Each structure stands twice: as structure tokens, then as C-alpha cells.
Amino acid sequence: MKRDHAHLIPDAPALDTPSALEQTASAALDAVSQTTLEPLAEWLYRAPRWLPTAHAQTIVPALFAPRPAVKYRRERWTTPDGDFIDLDWLAYDADGEGEGNKRVHADAATAHASQPAPRELRNAVATSFDEAAALHDHVSLDTVAARGANPPPDPAAPLFVLFHGLEGSSNSHYARVLMAEAKARGWFGVVPHFRSCGGSMNLLPRFYHLADSAEVDWVLRRLKAQHPGPVIAAGVSLGGNVLLRWLCEQEQDAAAILDAAAAISAPLDVHAGGHAISQGFGMVYTRSFLKTLKRKALAKLDQYPGLFDRDAMLAARTMHAFDNAVTAPLHGFRDTEDYWTRATTRPYLPRIAIPTLLLNARNDPFLPGRVLPSAAEVSAAVTLDQPAHGGHVGFMTGPFPGRIDWLSQRVFGYLQTHVHHVHHVHHVHHAAHQTDSEHG
């Protein structure tokens, strides 16, 4: 299995013995022989000098980065248990053809277009990251049509499936940049929303959680059944964790559904991640998440009075306390400790059997770098990319005000090398998509 050589992992052999030198030379020759491997410099990530800290590298991309306009069309699916989820599909100009004729039309990207842009970082952080992200630099959807016709891809083109993060959506900064790249490559793209995240409260007495692999399973199987081409999946943060859990459970069987996968800033050790955002500046992120989570919890109590302890939920000041009051009891876990233990994917990464990229910045404020796995702790199918910087789903590059397309180039650069029968008919290369090598 071909392994990427960007961001050498911490346990690379030390150059202090002849055998280590020989091993390193052999590895270098092997790298040269991989003619399809992208140039190393293309994938090395370095944060721009004007974003010196982990928190700046996390917050600025989420709230202030210029982002591409993406047009979606919405489809609602009934779940196997009688609930529903909303899926936002990439919209193409002639969307009456192919898969587009099955969709219920709705432009999810316009959800917050009428709200003003945030004036300063402190005020913006006080709201949900994904809410605030939608306020800034909202490009009119009219610009999409102005850029020229985008006919639907070949029906057998790859389908890119993105599972969003905690309280995220198809409008999150990472979703828009990844979906824009899928469209530029002539791929189909879809963002399935976890329950309650599509803009409407779901029906059943439940939400979504870090171990919700059963949800991913039925979604991916249905997508595979209706799509004639390859299916590729990526997950961001919570969505990455859920996707990894599914991959670990499926082992070799995952290959019948997915060609390849990527997990971006996934909280591989939930206990360590939960502790990290429950102290110091990490509480800024916690307060942001709790604002929308508590609002949803109150709405769920309106649907199901007495479903959980309202006072304990409202009193929660950490994710541990909220999960103990709401997430754990609603989804069959004994308590937060049981939930976080069962949701932690790190011990099971050796079970992954299909090509999978794990991208984690070592300064991610949501997960300490010390708990990231080494190559010896994952399967041969897994590629680890652990740059020293990047924050949580940040990876911004370039001079101020910066760009957020390094992430999409890294992810798709990896995925495309593992897609069977990739169609290049609509693939577009342009200067804006090239990785900046002079970071700030």
C-alpha cells in the first residue's frame, strides 16, 4: 500500500545507526518509485506568520476566511427508524439530469445570508462557529451562474460524501471549500446532515453523537446503491470520528462501499479532547457549542417533556456535563465516561482496511498532539498527516486575509489517487487551486 511521505511521523527511525540509514535510503528510493505521488513540497503545511497561535489558526479560518460560493439542492430522506435527515447535493446548471432529478430543491447556503458580518473576533467567537462563519464573506449564489455553465458530471463520476462536525452543516467553511473542489473536479457531492443539523428539528427523542456509526452505515449503503460510480467519504471533527468508527467496524467489508476515505481533525481520543476544551481558552469553544446544543435540547423537551433533566442540561458548563445530562442518556450510554470511552476510535485504527487519510494538526486545541497515533498504531491502509500547525480544521495559507483551499487540495489530492476509474472530463485546474508555497 502506497504511503504518503509528507509530515514524517514522530517515530521515524533516528539516523544514528547503519541499519537506520539503510532503511531511510530504501524508503527514499521507494518514494521516488511512486510516480503517482504528488511532489512533497505540494503537501507540506506551514501556517502563515500572521496566524502564530493554535487558536488563531482555528478561529480565523472558521469565521473570517473568504470562502467559495456553493449552490446546493436539498433532499430529505426518511430514516429506517421513522425519523428524517436532510442531504444537500452539489447543484449543477442542468440539474434536471442524472441524480439531480430526484432532489427536493432548497438552497441551504442562503440560510444566514441576511445577517451582518461580525465586527470583531471576540464577538464572533461568542456565537456558534458555524453560525458565525455563515455571517462573513457570503458570496451571492448569482456568482455561481456568472462563472459559466456547469453541466452535471458523467453519471459514473465519483460521488464525494462529507460528514460534518459538531453543530456543523453544508454551510460550514470546510464544507463549502471541499464541495467547491469536488465540483471543480467534476465529481458529485453531498453533505448528509446529522439529525437536527439541517435546519429543522428531527422527530424522534434523539440527536446525534460521536459513535453514531449506524447512521453513517445506512446513509453510505443507500448512496452506494443509487450511484453507479465510485463513492468516496470524508468526515470533519465529529463526522470524521463517526466515519472512522464505521471503517473500524466494517474492516474489509468497507471496500464494497467506499474506494477511499479521509478524516480531518477527528477527536481520536475523546477523553483527551473533552478535557482540552474544558479548560482555559478551550472554554470559548465549549460555550460556542453549548449555545446551540442547549437551544436544541429545549426544543426537544418541547417535543418530549421529561425526556431528560432540564435543570441539569441548563446548568451544564462543559461538554462532559452536557453529555452526561443529554447525549449519553438519549443514545443508550450509561454516562459521559461510558459514552466517551465507547466513542474513542484510536485503539481500533489497526482495523481500517481501505485507503484512509488521517489529517490532524499537532497543535489542534481540540486534541493534544501527544495522543495522536504513530504509524505502528494504525493499519497499513492508513496515511497519517500530522503537521505541527493548522489548528482545528484550519490549515489556512497565504498572506492576509489568507486562503482555506490547502485543505481541499490535500484531501482530494490523496483521495483521487485511490479512486477507481476516475473521470477527468470536467476537471478544471486553475491558479487559485494551487497550494501556496510562500506562507505569509
ZANU-209883 format. One record per residue (C-alpha): residue number from 1; x, y, z. Coordinates in pm, 1 decimal, padded with zeros to 6 digits. Example, Ala and Ser with C-alpha at 12.3 -4.5 7.8 and 13.67 -1.06 7.14 Angstrom:
+-----+----------+----------+----------+
| pos |        X |        Y |        Z |
+-----+----------+----------+----------+
|   1 |  01230.0 | -00450.0 |  00780.0 |
|   2 |  01367.0 | -00106.0 |  00714.0 |
+-----+----------+----------+----------+
END
This chain:
+-----+----------+----------+----------+
| pos |        X |        Y |        Z |
+-----+----------+----------+----------+
|   1 |  00000.0 |  00000.0 |  00000.0 |
|   2 |  00143.7 |  00336.6 | -00102.9 |
|   3 |  00207.0 |  00570.2 |  00189.1 |
|   4 |  00232.9 |  00948.4 |  00171.3 |
|   5 |  00567.0 |  01089.6 |  00282.2 |
|   6 |  00453.1 |  01436.7 |  00387.5 |
|   7 |  00487.2 |  01519.3 |  00758.8 |
|   8 |  00704.2 |  01231.0 |  00872.8 |
|   9 |  00553.5 |  01079.3 |  01183.7 |
|  10 |  00729.4 |  01107.5 |  01521.1 |
|  11 |  00863.1 |  00753.1 |  01533.6 |
|  12 |  01062.6 |  00777.4 |  01207.9 |
|  13 |  01397.5 |  00594.1 |  01252.0 |
|  14 |  01676.8 |  00801.2 |  01400.1 |
|  15 |  01979.0 |  00845.5 |  01172.5 |
|  16 |  02231.9 |  00709.7 |  01420.4 |
|  17 |  02297.8 |  00353.2 |  01301.1 |
|  18 |  02389.9 |  00196.5 |  00965.3 |
|  19 |  02065.5 | -00001.8 |  00963.2 |
|  20 |  01861.4 |  00310.9 |  01016.7 |
|  21 |  02044.3 |  00482.3 |  00732.5 |
|  22 |  01983.8 |  00186.6 |  00506.3 |
|  23 |  01615.9 |  00182.2 |  00597.5 |
|  24 |  01585.6 |  00554.0 |  00529.3 |
|  25 |  01763.2 |  00524.2 |  00194.5 |
|  26 |  01537.3 |  00236.5 |  00098.7 |
|  27 |  01232.1 |  00437.8 |  00193.0 |
|  28 |  01356.1 |  00729.9 | -00015.2 |
|  29 |  01405.6 |  00506.7 | -00317.6 |
|  30 |  01059.7 |  00365.5 | -00266.1 |
|  31 |  00918.6 |  00717.5 | -00257.5 |
|  32 |  01092.5 |  00804.2 | -00584.2 |
|  33 |  00947.6 |  00491.7 | -00745.8 |
|  34 |  00595.2 |  00606.5 | -00665.9 |
|  35 |  00546.2 |  00809.2 | -00982.1 |
|  36 |  00187.7 |  00899.6 | -00893.6 |
|  37 |  00287.3 |  01054.1 | -00562.4 |
|  38 |  00246.0 |  01430.5 | -00555.0 |
|  39 |  00564.3 |  01637.6 | -00501.1 |
|  40 |  00645.6 |  01650.5 | -00131.7 |
|  41 |  00653.0 |  02031.5 | -00120.6 |
|  42 |  00298.0 |  02048.6 | -00251.9 |
|  43 |  00158.2 |  01891.1 |  00063.6 |
|  44 |  00383.6 |  02031.7 |  00335.2 |
|  45 |  00169.5 |  02258.6 |  00550.5 |
|  46 |  00310.1 |  02564.6 |  00723.5 |
|  47 |  00092.6 |  02822.8 |  00892.1 |
|  48 |  00125.3 |  03183.6 |  00772.9 |
|  49 |  00328.1 |  03405.5 |  01003.3 |
|  50 |  00030.1 |  03631.4 |  01068.8 |
|  51 | -00150.6 |  03336.2 |  01235.2 |
|  52 |  00102.3 |  03242.3 |  01505.5 |
|  53 | -00114.4 |  03050.4 |  01754.4 |
|  54 | -00331.0 |  02739.0 |  01750.8 |
|  55 | -00640.9 |  02938.4 |  01843.6 |
|  56 | -00584.0 |  03196.3 |  01568.8 |
|  57 | -00528.6 |  02912.6 |  01320.7 |
|  58 | -00863.7 |  02765.1 |  01429.2 |
|  59 | -01084.9 |  03071.4 |  01465.6 |
|  60 | -00981.5 |  03293.0 |  01174.4 |
|  61 | -01044.8 |  03030.1 |  00901.7 |
|  62 | -01380.6 |  02937.5 |  01054.6 |
|  63 | -01510.8 |  03290.9 |  01091.5 |
|  64 | -01331.3 |  03524.2 |  00855.1 |
|  65 | -01173.2 |  03339.2 |  00562.8 |
|  66 | -01300.9 |  03417.5 |  00212.8 |
|  67 | -01486.0 |  03109.2 |  00100.4 |
|  68 | -01629.5 |  02984.7 | -00227.2 |
|  69 | -01994.8 |  03018.0 | -00314.5 |
|  70 | -02155.2 |  02675.6 | -00337.8 |
|  71 | -02507.0 |  02606.6 | -00458.3 |
|  72 | -02691.8 |  02308.7 | -00313.1 |
|  73 | -03015.0 |  02126.3 | -00378.2 |
|  74 | -03182.1 |  01958.7 | -00084.3 |
|  75 | -03325.2 |  01611.2 | -00049.5 |
|  76 | -03498.2 |  01471.9 |  00259.1 |
|  77 | -03470.5 |  01102.9 |  00343.6 |
|  78 | -03681.5 |  00904.1 |  00587.3 |
|  79 | -03456.8 |  00711.0 |  00824.1 |
|  80 | -03500.2 |  00338.0 |  00898.6 |
|  81 | -03641.0 |  00427.6 |  01242.7 |
|  82 | -03903.1 |  00670.4 |  01108.5 |
|  83 | -03715.6 |  00997.9 |  01152.5 |
|  84 | -03560.6 |  01207.5 |  00874.4 |
|  85 | -03232.5 |  01363.6 |  00765.5 |
|  86 | -03163.1 |  01635.2 |  00510.1 |
|  87 | -02895.6 |  01593.5 |  00243.8 |
|  88 | -02753.6 |  01885.9 |  00045.6 |
|  89 | -02628.6 |  01791.0 | -00300.8 |
|  90 | -02397.3 |  01992.1 | -00521.0 |
|  91 | -02616.9 |  02167.2 | -00776.0 |
|  92 | -02513.6 |  02174.1 | -01140.1 |
|  93 | -02662.6 |  02406.7 | -01402.0 |
|  94 | -02852.1 |  02133.6 | -01585.7 |
|  95 | -02966.3 |  01965.3 | -01267.4 |
|  96 | -03267.1 |  01804.5 | -01426.7 |
|  97 | -03043.8 |  01520.2 | -01538.8 |
|  98 | -02884.1 |  01230.9 | -01356.8 |
|  99 | -02914.7 |  01223.6 | -00979.4 |
| 100 | -03036.5 |  01584.4 | -00963.3 |
| 101 | -03389.3 |  01499.8 | -01079.6 |
| 102 | -03450.4 |  01310.7 | -00756.4 |
| 103 | -03387.0 |  01604.2 | -00524.7 |
| 104 | -03612.1 |  01842.1 | -00339.8 |
| 105 | -03478.0 |  02188.5 | -00427.5 |
| 106 | -03353.2 |  02413.5 | -00149.6 |
| 107 | -03053.2 |  02643.4 | -00125.5 |
| 108 | -02900.8 |  02560.5 |  00211.1 |
| 109 | -02614.9 |  02804.2 |  00159.1 |
| 110 | -02851.8 |  03103.2 |  00185.5 |
| 111 | -02965.4 |  03014.4 |  00538.0 |
| 112 | -02797.0 |  03312.3 |  00706.2 |
| 113 | -02732.7 |  03543.7 |  00410.9 |
| 114 | -02932.3 |  03834.1 |  00553.6 |
| 115 | -02729.3 |  03863.3 |  00874.7 |
| 116 | -02449.4 |  04120.4 |  00914.5 |
| 117 | -02081.4 |  04030.8 |  00918.5 |
| 118 | -01918.2 |  04003.7 |  01263.5 |
| 119 | -01723.8 |  04313.0 |  01364.2 |
| 120 | -01454.0 |  04161.0 |  01582.0 |
| 121 | -01315.7 |  03824.5 |  01679.6 |
| 122 | -01432.1 |  03831.2 |  02039.6 |
| 123 | -01796.1 |  03890.3 |  01949.1 |
| 124 | -01788.5 |  03634.9 |  01670.8 |
| 125 | -01646.9 |  03361.1 |  01891.3 |
| 126 | -01930.2 |  03414.8 |  02137.2 |
| 127 | -02168.9 |  03258.0 |  01886.7 |
| 128 | -02162.0 |  02913.5 |  01732.3 |
| 129 | -01865.6 |  02877.7 |  01495.1 |
| 130 | -02085.6 |  02760.2 |  01212.0 |
| 131 | -02344.0 |  03030.7 |  01272.7 |
| 132 | -02078.5 |  03300.0 |  01276.9 |
| 133 | -01898.6 |  03153.7 |  00977.3 |
| 134 | -02213.1 |  03196.3 |  00772.5 |
| 135 | -02218.8 |  03567.1 |  00851.9 |
| 136 | -01885.4 |  03650.7 |  00693.0 |
| 137 | -01799.6 |  03694.5 |  00326.8 |
| 138 | -02119.9 |  03542.3 |  00195.6 |
| 139 | -02078.0 |  03536.1 | -00181.7 |
| 140 | -02404.9 |  03568.5 | -00371.0 |
| 141 | -02520.5 |  03249.8 | -00534.3 |
| 142 | -02572.0 |  03454.1 | -00851.3 |
| 143 | -02194.7 |  03446.8 | -00893.4 |
| 144 | -02208.0 |  03072.7 | -00946.8 |
| 145 | -02408.1 |  03105.8 | -01266.9 |
| 146 | -02196.4 |  03401.0 | -01377.6 |
| 147 | -01886.9 |  03181.9 | -01385.1 |
| 148 | -02021.9 |  02978.5 | -01675.6 |
| 149 | -02218.1 |  02663.9 | -01733.4 |
| 150 | -02151.4 |  02363.9 | -01511.7 |
| 151 | -02321.2 |  02064.6 | -01670.6 |
| 152 | -02374.3 |  01759.2 | -01449.0 |
| 153 | -02083.8 |  01514.2 | -01433.4 |
| 154 | -02081.7 |  01183.1 | -01611.7 |
| 155 | -02317.3 |  00951.5 | -01415.9 |
| 156 | -02020.1 |  00727.7 | -01331.9 |
| 157 | -01808.8 |  01011.9 | -01191.5 |
| 158 | -01708.4 |  00977.3 | -00825.3 |
| 159 | -01950.1 |  01078.2 | -00550.1 |
| 160 | -01788.7 |  01269.6 | -00262.4 |
| 161 | -01975.7 |  01231.6 |  00068.9 |
| 162 | -01892.9 |  01470.2 |  00355.0 |
| 163 | -01997.1 |  01414.8 |  00716.9 |
| 164 | -01986.2 |  01746.9 |  00903.7 |
| 165 | -01866.1 |  01829.0 |  01254.3 |
| 166 | -02041.5 |  01909.4 |  01580.3 |
| 167 | -02321.4 |  02159.2 |  01507.5 |
| 168 | -02189.6 |  02192.8 |  01153.1 |
| 169 | -02371.9 |  02185.3 |  00821.0 |
| 170 | -02326.0 |  02208.7 |  00446.2 |
| 171 | -02257.2 |  02579.4 |  00500.0 |
| 172 | -01957.3 |  02530.1 |  00730.4 |
| 173 | -01635.6 |  02677.5 |  00593.1 |
| 174 | -01478.3 |  02335.7 |  00540.0 |
| 175 | -01791.3 |  02200.5 |  00368.2 |
| 176 | -01802.6 |  02485.0 |  00120.1 |
| 177 | -01434.1 |  02462.1 |  00028.0 |
| 178 | -01443.9 |  02080.8 | -00005.5 |
| 179 | -01764.8 |  02083.9 | -00207.7 |
| 180 | -01628.2 |  02357.2 | -00434.2 |
| 181 | -01327.5 |  02137.1 | -00503.8 |
| 182 | -01549.6 |  01836.2 | -00575.9 |
| 183 | -01737.2 |  02043.6 | -00830.5 |
| 184 | -01416.4 |  02173.4 | -00988.5 |
| 185 | -01308.2 |  01813.0 | -01037.7 |
| 186 | -01636.1 |  01713.0 | -01197.8 |
| 187 | -01748.8 |  01495.1 | -00906.7 |
| 188 | -02088.5 |  01462.4 | -00748.7 |
| 189 | -02101.1 |  01583.8 | -00389.5 |
| 190 | -02339.7 |  01551.7 | -00098.2 |
| 191 | -02346.4 |  01658.0 |  00266.9 |
| 192 | -02578.2 |  01436.5 |  00476.3 |
| 193 | -02680.5 |  01631.6 |  00785.8 |
| 194 | -02683.4 |  01459.8 |  01119.3 |
| 195 | -03021.3 |  01474.7 |  01290.1 |
| 196 | -03125.5 |  01827.8 |  01391.9 |
| 197 | -02842.5 |  01986.8 |  01188.4 |
| 198 | -03026.9 |  02051.5 |  00862.0 |
| 199 | -03226.7 |  02347.2 |  00992.4 |
| 200 | -03531.3 |  02151.7 |  01114.1 |
| 201 | -03570.0 |  01965.5 |  01441.0 |
| 202 | -03580.7 |  01590.1 |  01391.0 |
| 203 | -03881.6 |  01389.8 |  01508.8 |
| 204 | -03752.0 |  01120.0 |  01741.9 |
| 205 | -03627.4 |  01155.1 |  02103.0 |
| 206 | -03262.2 |  01155.8 |  01997.0 |
| 207 | -02994.9 |  01370.6 |  01831.3 |
| 208 | -02654.4 |  01256.0 |  01700.3 |
| 209 | -02325.4 |  01161.5 |  01863.3 |
| 210 | -01958.8 |  01070.6 |  01819.8 |
| 211 | -02025.5 |  00696.5 |  01794.2 |
| 212 | -02321.6 |  00716.6 |  01553.5 |
| 213 | -02176.7 |  00468.6 |  01302.3 |
| 214 | -02517.2 |  00308.3 |  01240.2 |
| 215 | -02631.4 |  00637.8 |  01084.5 |
| 216 | -02325.9 |  00651.5 |  00859.6 |
| 217 | -02380.6 |  00288.0 |  00763.2 |
| 218 | -02732.1 |  00321.5 |  00624.0 |
| 219 | -02653.4 |  00653.2 |  00454.8 |
| 220 | -02345.7 |  00518.5 |  00276.6 |
| 221 | -02519.2 |  00196.2 |  00174.0 |
| 222 | -02812.1 |  00386.7 |  00024.3 |
| 223 | -02580.4 |  00624.0 | -00160.4 |
| 224 | -02377.1 |  00333.8 | -00295.6 |
| 225 | -02691.8 |  00153.9 | -00412.3 |
| 226 | -02809.3 |  00452.5 | -00616.1 |
| 227 | -02475.4 |  00578.9 | -00751.6 |
| 228 | -02310.3 |  00389.6 | -01041.5 |
| 229 | -01963.9 |  00536.7 | -00989.7 |
| 230 | -01709.2 |  00524.6 | -00707.3 |
| 231 | -01812.4 |  00656.6 | -00365.6 |
| 232 | -01559.8 |  00845.2 | -00151.6 |
| 233 | -01622.0 |  00973.2 |  00201.6 |
| 234 | -01464.9 |  01228.2 |  00431.5 |
| 235 | -01555.2 |  01340.4 |  00779.5 |
| 236 | -01461.5 |  01652.2 |  00972.6 |
| 237 | -01415.3 |  01656.8 |  01350.9 |
| 238 | -01717.8 |  01468.7 |  01494.2 |
| 239 | -01807.2 |  01349.8 |  01143.9 |
| 240 | -01453.8 |  01221.6 |  01098.9 |
| 241 | -01474.3 |  01027.3 |  01423.3 |
| 242 | -01804.3 |  00865.4 |  01326.3 |
| 243 | -01667.7 |  00774.7 |  00982.2 |
| 244 | -01355.1 |  00621.2 |  01138.0 |
| 245 | -01566.1 |  00417.8 |  01377.6 |
| 246 | -01764.2 |  00283.4 |  01081.8 |
| 247 | -01443.6 |  00197.0 |  00895.6 |
| 248 | -01307.4 |  00014.4 |  01200.3 |
| 249 | -01629.7 | -00183.9 |  01241.0 |
| 250 | -01658.0 | -00274.8 |  00873.6 |
| 251 | -01292.0 | -00365.2 |  00824.4 |
| 252 | -01255.8 | -00532.8 |  00478.3 |
| 253 | -01629.5 | -00500.6 |  00408.1 |
| 254 | -01591.0 | -00123.2 |  00374.4 |
| 255 | -01425.6 | -00177.3 |  00034.1 |
| 256 | -01759.4 | -00284.9 | -00112.3 |
| 257 | -01893.6 |  00065.9 | -00042.3 |
| 258 | -01603.6 |  00312.1 | -00041.8 |
| 259 | -01291.6 |  00343.2 | -00253.7 |
| 260 | -01116.5 |  00567.2 | -00000.7 |
| 261 | -01180.8 |  00791.8 |  00298.2 |
| 262 | -01038.4 |  01088.1 |  00489.6 |
| 263 | -01083.8 |  01206.1 |  00848.1 |
| 264 | -00996.6 |  01568.8 |  00921.7 |
| 265 | -00926.6 |  01689.3 |  01277.2 |
| 266 | -01111.6 |  01390.4 |  01423.2 |
| 267 | -01106.6 |  01364.3 |  01805.6 |
| 268 | -00936.3 |  01024.0 |  01809.6 |
| 269 | -00921.0 |  01023.2 |  02191.4 |
| 270 | -01249.3 |  01171.8 |  02312.1 |
| 271 | -01144.0 |  01187.8 |  02677.4 |
| 272 | -00832.5 |  01390.0 |  02591.4 |
| 273 | -01029.1 |  01612.8 |  02354.8 |
| 274 | -01308.3 |  01673.0 |  02602.9 |
| 275 | -01058.7 |  01772.4 |  02869.2 |
| 276 | -00876.0 |  02006.9 |  02628.1 |
| 277 | -01183.3 |  02219.2 |  02554.5 |
| 278 | -01296.1 |  02223.7 |  02917.5 |
| 279 | -01019.1 |  02446.1 |  03048.1 |
| 280 | -00856.6 |  02779.6 |  02972.0 |
| 281 | -00924.3 |  02928.9 |  02631.3 |
| 282 | -01077.7 |  02596.0 |  02529.4 |
| 283 | -01389.7 |  02703.3 |  02718.1 |
| 284 | -01453.6 |  02956.3 |  02439.5 |
| 285 | -01522.6 |  02665.7 |  02203.7 |
| 286 | -01730.8 |  02486.4 |  02463.8 |
| 287 | -01953.4 |  02790.4 |  02521.4 |
| 288 | -01997.7 |  02824.0 |  02146.7 |
| 289 | -02116.1 |  02464.9 |  02109.7 |
| 290 | -02335.8 |  02472.3 |  02419.8 |
| 291 | -02524.2 |  02776.3 |  02295.4 |
| 292 | -02682.7 |  02587.5 |  02005.6 |
| 293 | -02687.2 |  02247.9 |  02176.0 |
| 294 | -02890.6 |  02383.3 |  02466.9 |
| 295 | -03130.5 |  02558.7 |  02232.5 |
| 296 | -03191.0 |  02229.7 |  02053.5 |
| 297 | -03224.9 |  02044.8 |  02382.4 |
| 298 | -03501.1 |  02282.1 |  02493.6 |
| 299 | -03681.2 |  02227.7 |  02163.0 |
| 300 | -03653.6 |  01852.5 |  02212.9 |
| 301 | -03807.3 |  01886.2 |  02559.4 |
| 302 | -04099.8 |  02067.6 |  02398.0 |
| 303 | -04145.9 |  01761.2 |  02178.8 |
| 304 | -04089.5 |  01513.8 |  02463.2 |
| 305 | -04150.0 |  01666.8 |  02806.3 |
| 306 | -03942.0 |  01499.3 |  03076.4 |
| 307 | -03711.1 |  01327.3 |  02827.5 |
| 308 | -03405.7 |  01431.1 |  03034.0 |
| 309 | -03319.7 |  01652.6 |  03329.4 |
| 310 | -03385.0 |  02007.4 |  03209.9 |
| 311 | -03213.4 |  02173.7 |  03506.3 |
| 312 | -02900.4 |  01960.6 |  03470.1 |
| 313 | -02885.3 |  02041.9 |  03099.1 |
| 314 | -02920.2 |  02417.5 |  03154.0 |
| 315 | -02661.2 |  02407.2 |  03432.8 |
| 316 | -02401.8 |  02233.5 |  03212.6 |
| 317 | -02089.1 |  02442.6 |  03161.0 |
| 318 | -01874.0 |  02175.2 |  02995.9 |
| 319 | -01928.7 |  01916.8 |  02723.7 |
| 320 | -01881.9 |  01649.5 |  02990.7 |
| 321 | -02176.2 |  01785.2 |  03188.4 |
| 322 | -02395.6 |  01830.4 |  02880.1 |
| 323 | -02320.7 |  01482.2 |  02751.9 |
| 324 | -02399.3 |  01342.4 |  03096.3 |
| 325 | -02737.6 |  01516.6 |  03101.2 |
| 326 | -02841.4 |  01478.0 |  02735.4 |
| 327 | -02621.7 |  01291.5 |  02488.0 |
| 328 | -02546.2 |  00981.9 |  02694.3 |
| 329 | -02897.4 |  00901.3 |  02822.4 |
| 330 | -03063.5 |  00973.6 |  02486.4 |
| 331 | -02836.2 |  00736.6 |  02296.3 |
| 332 | -02803.1 |  00436.7 |  02525.2 |
| 333 | -02484.1 |  00520.2 |  02714.3 |
| 334 | -02455.7 |  00482.1 |  03090.4 |
| 335 | -02293.8 |  00823.9 |  03139.7 |
| 336 | -02035.6 |  01052.8 |  02981.8 |
| 337 | -01746.1 |  00826.6 |  03075.9 |
| 338 | -01912.7 |  00530.7 |  02906.2 |
| 339 | -02001.8 |  00743.1 |  02602.1 |
| 340 | -01656.5 |  00894.4 |  02556.5 |
| 341 | -01483.5 |  00559.5 |  02607.2 |
| 342 | -01700.8 |  00383.3 |  02351.0 |
| 343 | -01670.7 |  00673.7 |  02106.3 |
| 344 | -01289.2 |  00681.1 |  02114.2 |
| 345 | -01157.2 |  00536.3 |  01787.2 |
| 346 | -00780.6 |  00544.8 |  01845.4 |
| 347 | -00746.9 |  00183.9 |  01974.7 |
| 348 | -00929.6 |  00044.0 |  01670.9 |
| 349 | -00742.8 |  00219.4 |  01389.0 |
| 350 | -00545.4 | -00101.1 |  01304.9 |
| 351 | -00874.3 | -00245.6 |  01175.5 |
| 352 | -00912.1 |  00001.6 |  00887.7 |
| 353 | -00876.9 | -00183.9 |  00557.9 |
| 354 | -00931.6 |  00077.3 |  00284.7 |
| 355 | -00706.2 |  00373.4 |  00197.1 |
| 356 | -00771.6 |  00637.0 |  00462.3 |
| 357 | -00607.7 |  00973.3 |  00528.4 |
| 358 | -00592.8 |  01092.2 |  00890.3 |
| 359 | -00515.7 |  01464.6 |  00894.1 |
| 360 | -00455.9 |  01611.2 |  01242.0 |
| 361 | -00259.5 |  01923.3 |  01329.6 |
| 362 | -00037.2 |  01860.5 |  01628.9 |
| 363 | -00144.0 |  02195.2 |  01777.6 |
| 364 | -00517.6 |  02128.6 |  01744.7 |
| 365 | -00676.6 |  02291.4 |  02053.4 |
| 366 | -00945.2 |  02021.3 |  02045.1 |
| 367 | -00696.5 |  01731.5 |  02072.3 |
| 368 | -00347.0 |  01730.3 |  02227.9 |
| 369 | -00072.9 |  01626.7 |  01987.7 |
| 370 |  00063.2 |  01379.1 |  02243.5 |
| 371 | -00235.1 |  01145.9 |  02189.6 |
| 372 | -00205.0 |  01125.9 |  01811.2 |
| 373 | -00119.2 |  00777.4 |  01681.8 |
| 374 |  00208.6 |  00670.1 |  01526.1 |
| 375 |  00241.2 |  00453.3 |  01215.7 |
| 376 |  00284.9 |  00147.8 |  01438.8 |
| 377 | -00059.3 |  00211.7 |  01588.9 |
| 378 | -00261.2 |  00217.4 |  01266.3 |
| 379 | -00309.5 | -00022.3 |  00978.4 |
| 380 | -00102.0 | -00017.1 |  00660.4 |
| 381 | -00406.2 |  00126.9 |  00481.1 |
| 382 | -00388.6 |  00446.0 |  00688.5 |
| 383 | -00184.3 |  00752.2 |  00590.7 |
| 384 | -00100.9 |  00984.5 |  00879.8 |
| 385 | -00054.6 |  01354.9 |  00810.5 |
| 386 |  00029.6 |  01540.6 |  01130.7 |
| 387 |  00164.9 |  01888.8 |  01055.9 |
| 388 |  00294.9 |  02087.5 |  01351.4 |
| 389 |  00041.4 |  02364.4 |  01287.9 |
| 390 | -00303.7 |  02410.8 |  01140.7 |
| 391 | -00533.5 |  02431.3 |  01442.7 |
| 392 | -00872.2 |  02259.9 |  01436.4 |
| 393 | -00996.2 |  02232.5 |  01076.5 |
| 394 | -00794.6 |  02544.4 |  00996.2 |
| 395 | -00496.3 |  02493.1 |  00763.7 |
| 396 | -00506.9 |  02847.5 |  00631.2 |
| 397 | -00231.0 |  02961.1 |  00393.3 |
| 398 | -00106.8 |  03270.6 |  00216.5 |
| 399 | -00072.6 |  03637.4 |  00305.2 |
| 400 | -00354.8 |  03821.4 |  00481.0 |
| 401 | -00650.4 |  03767.0 |  00450.3 |
| 402 | -00542.0 |  03414.0 |  00362.4 |
| 403 | -00695.4 |  03118.4 |  00182.0 |
| 404 | -00851.5 |  02794.8 |  00302.3 |
| 405 | -00803.0 |  02580.5 | -00007.3 |
| 406 | -00495.9 |  02390.2 |  00116.9 |
| 407 | -00733.5 |  02156.9 |  00298.2 |
| 408 | -00933.2 |  02068.1 | -00011.4 |
| 409 | -00619.6 |  02022.8 | -00221.2 |
| 410 | -00464.3 |  01794.1 |  00039.9 |
| 411 | -00776.2 |  01582.1 |  00084.1 |
| 412 | -00865.1 |  01549.2 | -00283.5 |
| 413 | -00501.5 |  01504.2 | -00380.7 |
| 414 | -00499.4 |  01197.1 | -00159.2 |
| 415 | -00844.6 |  01063.9 | -00245.6 |
| 416 | -00805.6 |  01091.0 | -00620.3 |
| 417 | -00501.8 |  00862.0 | -00619.8 |
| 418 | -00719.4 |  00587.0 | -00472.0 |
| 419 | -01034.2 |  00626.4 | -00680.4 |
| 420 | -01101.0 |  00352.7 | -00931.9 |
| 421 | -01192.5 |  00472.1 | -01283.2 |
| 422 | -01175.6 |  00844.8 | -01204.9 |
| 423 | -01335.5 |  01061.6 | -01475.4 |
| 424 | -01142.1 |  01374.0 | -01568.1 |
| 425 | -01383.2 |  01519.3 | -01822.7 |
| 426 | -01486.7 |  01816.6 | -01611.3 |
| 427 | -01171.4 |  01853.9 | -01402.7 |
| 428 | -01057.5 |  02216.1 | -01403.0 |
| 429 | -00712.4 |  02332.5 | -01298.2 |
| 430 | -00664.9 |  02697.7 | -01222.2 |
| 431 | -00417.1 |  02908.0 | -01033.3 |
| 432 | -00649.2 |  02969.0 | -00738.2 |
| 433 | -00639.5 |  02598.1 | -00655.4 |
| 434 | -00262.4 |  02569.0 | -00637.1 |
| 435 | -00109.8 |  02536.7 | -00292.5 |
| 436 |  00067.9 |  02849.2 | -00174.5 |
| 437 |  00433.1 |  02767.6 | -00104.1 |
| 438 |  00523.4 |  03105.0 |  00045.1 |
| 439 |  00304.3 |  03104.8 |  00351.8 |
| 440 |  00255.9 |  03461.9 |  00460.4 |
+-----+----------+----------+----------+
END
